[in-house]
Amino acid sequence: MTRTTGEETFGVCTHPRIESFLKLGDSIYFEEAGNAQSLYIIQYISSSLNWKSGKVFLHQKVEPMVSWDLRLQVTM
C-alpha cells in the first residue's frame, strides 16, 4: 500500500521508522531511583530539562557542525 502526496510516493510501512527516528530525543536524560538522587545525561543533544525532584534546571547546547564541545548550564 502506498500513499501519494503531490510528486512524493512513499510506503505506509515507513511511518513506524519515521516515528522511531523522532523518538531519539526521548532518551536524553535518565533519573536513577533510590535514596540518592542521580541524573544521567545519556545523549549530548541540544536540550533543556527542568529536573523537579533535584531542584535543578539543565540546559545543554551542542553544535555538531562547528564543534562537538558541550556547553552545559546548571541553574539551581
C-alpha positions as CSV (number, residue, x, y, z in Angstrom):
1,M,0.0,0.0,0.0
2,T,1.4,3.4,-0.9
3,R,0.3,7.0,-0.3
4,T,0.8,9.8,-2.8
5,T,1.1,13.4,-2.0
6,G,1.8,15.6,-5.0
7,E,5.0,14.2,-6.5
8,E,6.0,12.1,-3.5
9,T,5.1,8.5,-3.1
10,F,6.0,6.5,0.0
11,G,5.0,3.3,1.6
12,V,2.7,3.3,4.6
13,C,5.2,1.0,6.4
14,T,7.7,3.8,6.5
15,H,5.7,5.6,9.2
16,P,7.0,3.5,12.2
17,R,10.6,4.2,11.0
18,I,9.9,7.9,11.0
19,E,8.3,7.7,14.4
20,S,11.2,5.7,15.8
21,F,13.7,8.3,14.5
22,L,11.7,11.1,16.1
23,K,11.8,9.3,19.4
24,L,15.6,9.5,19.7
25,G,15.1,12.7,21.8
26,D,13.0,10.9,24.3
27,S,16.0,9.3,26.0
28,I,18.4,12.2,26.6
29,Y,18.2,12.1,30.4
30,F,17.6,9.3,32.9
31,E,16.8,9.6,36.6
32,E,18.0,6.8,38.9
33,A,15.5,5.7,41.6
34,G,16.7,5.4,45.1
35,N,17.7,7.4,48.2
36,A,20.4,9.3,46.4
37,Q,19.1,11.5,43.6
38,S,21.0,10.9,40.4
39,L,20.5,12.2,36.9
40,Y,22.4,10.9,33.9
41,I,22.9,12.6,30.6
42,I,22.7,9.8,28.0
43,Q,22.8,11.8,24.8
44,Y,24.6,15.0,24.0
45,I,21.8,16.8,22.2
46,S,20.8,20.5,22.5
47,S,18.0,20.4,25.0
48,S,16.7,21.7,28.4
49,L,15.4,19.8,31.4
50,N,13.6,21.1,34.5
51,W,14.5,18.3,37.0
52,K,11.9,19.0,39.7
53,S,13.0,16.3,42.2
54,G,16.6,17.5,42.0
55,K,15.5,21.2,42.0
56,V,17.8,21.8,39.1
57,F,17.3,23.3,35.6
58,L,19.8,21.9,33.0
59,H,20.4,23.4,29.5
60,Q,22.9,21.7,27.2
61,K,23.9,23.0,23.9
62,V,25.9,21.2,21.2
63,E,26.8,22.5,17.8
64,P,28.0,19.4,15.9
65,M,28.6,21.1,12.6
66,V,31.0,23.5,14.3
67,S,32.4,21.5,17.3
68,W,31.5,18.6,19.4
69,D,32.2,20.6,22.6
70,L,29.4,20.5,25.0
71,R,28.1,23.6,26.8
72,L,26.2,22.6,30.0
73,Q,24.5,25.2,32.1
74,V,23.1,24.2,35.5
75,T,20.8,26.5,37.4
76,M,19.6,25.8,41.0
